[in-house]
Amino acid sequence: MTHRSRLTAVLVDVPASDHDTAITFWSAALGKPANRVDKYPEYAFLGQATPGIEFMVQGTGDDGPRIHIDIESDDVEAEVARLTALGATEIGRHNSWVILRDPVGTVFCVVRVQVQDAFDAHATTWD
């Protein structure tokens, strides 16, 4: 069965104690206001850093800052299977997304379609 996927977001992950500082910095650096949603207080949404790519600051509670990317797919399970066949390792699941590491340890997530118009225009089709 075919499915589609594309890069959809870049997230700066920081310890919760540094969340506000990171939000202030990235908001000023990108010239974009940070929006927070009561339902998801661990995220600050800064809109599209470049067309079709969302930028967020996430308070993770983890050690040290890092950046991770999200890949959106119209079939999360098929995309996870494709990426694990390429050498990724599943390390967890949270809500509707799957957290993976690439073969050298880079963390990324596979998520449901987030930006439908951009997905429709730019997703890659996989067999």
N, C-alpha and C positions, 0 to 999 in steps of 0.2 A: 504494500500500500504506500502511495506517495504521501509526503507531507512537506510543509514548507517551514523555513525558519530564517531569522535575521537578527543581527545585533540590534538591541533596542535601547539599552541604558548603560551608563557608567555610574558607579556608586563609589563614593569615598566612605569607607567604613572606619569609624573611630570609636574609641572607648566612650561610653555614655558620659563620663565626666568631662570629655573634651568636645562633646557634641555642639554646644552653643558657640564655642570658639571657632570650630571648623565651619559652622554655618555662616558666621559673620565673615570669615575670611573668604570663602568660596562665593558668597553673595557679592561681595565687593570685587573680587577678582574677575567674575564673569559679568558684573554689572546687571545682575538679575535678582529680583526680590525672592526670598525664600518663603515658600508656603508650607504650612504645617496643617495636618489634618488630625483632629482629636482622636479619631479611630486608630491612627498609626503614628503615635508621637515619636517613635524612633526614626522617622523619616522627615527630611526637609526636601521639598521638591523645588528645584530651581529652573524648571522648564527645559526647553531644548537647547543644549549647548551648541549644537549644530543641527540643521534640519533632520528631523526624524530620530534623533538620539537624545533621550532624556538624561538629565544630570541630577543626582540626589546625594545628600549627605545622610548617612545612616549611623545611628548610635547602636553599636553592636554589643558592648560589654566585653568584647575580646581584647586581648593584649595588642598594643600597637596599632597604628593606622595601616590601612592597605586600601587598594582600589580593586574592585571586582566589576565584572561586566555581567549583563543579563542578555540571554539569547531568548527571543520570543518564538513560539512555535504554535501552529494550529493543531499539533499533536505532541504534547509534552512527552508522553511515554515513548513514542517513536523517535523523537529527537534524543532523549536520554539513551536509548538503545544504540542509536547511530554513534553518539559521542563516546559511549563506553567501549564500543567496538573499535574506536580509534585510539583508545588508551586512557580515557578519562575514568575516574573512580567516583562513584556516588558516595557522598559523605553525610547526607541527611536530606530530610524533607521537612518543609515548613509551609503550612497552609497549602496552597496549590502549586508551589514551586519545588524544584529539586536542586539541591546544592551539590556541586561536583568540584573535583580538582583535575586539572589537566595533568599530563605525565610528569611535569616538572614542579607541580604543587600550586599552580595558580588557581585561586578559587573563582568559580563562576556559577551562575544559576540558569536553569531553563525554566521559563515562565510562560504562561498563556499569553496570547496576543494582547499587547498593551496599546499600541498605536495603529489602529486598523488601516487608516489611509496609507501610512508609510509602509506597513506590512504588505498591503496589496501591491504597492508600487515597487518594493525592493526585495521581497523575500526570495530566497533560493528554493527551488523545488528539488526534493531528494526522492530517489526511488527506494 
